């Protein structure tokens, strides 16, 4: 697809869905999510440790001899100890794979639902699965309450400053007008709203503002809870966060160059 800037610049953007990578005019450019993941892995580390701890606690419970909340004595066969050890090591992978599948299903359904609002046709059916249904319930509740006017879904963006120093690409979940304000919306099905999410939405909003030469849109993170079916909305001004994203972009570029040099 061609990304057109209001100042006349045009760029040929190619997205590889299998590799989740972007190329512009034949050159690979960093994606917003990979820039952020390279600079802020801590929330993923914390999550992985928590999943391992939950698995450990749940695995011990059947072998408790003294059933008290505060303390207890456990008798575990050696093969169970081995099972728990391996389970703690891999719990985050299993949970992460399942969570990613749920997130993909929910995102795909929302894309179809927004497309139905924009273009008509047939309304998408709600997929099976309690967690998926909870997320979609949360989305519908939010939509009824906030009444968004949808403008776009799964929109590709590319930022390229005039000097050619900074560039990045990405895919915006949705653009909408809410209460008279243009909003860049990112849907999440995670357990909470992590701080790096703000930088992701900020990068998208900045690219749209630069491309269309408009004021920076508002950023919105909409978390859809898999367990409760309740939504959590975070509306914010992206402008104060943009410098931090550029620092992340610089760090990503430095690290890429370092790896090439050492290789």
Helices and strands as residue ranges (DSSP letters): E 2-4, E 10-16, E 21-24, E 27-29, H 32-39, H 42-61, H 78-119, H 130-146, E 149-160, E 167-178, E 181-188, H 196-212, E 218-224, E 231-237, G 239-241, H 242-262
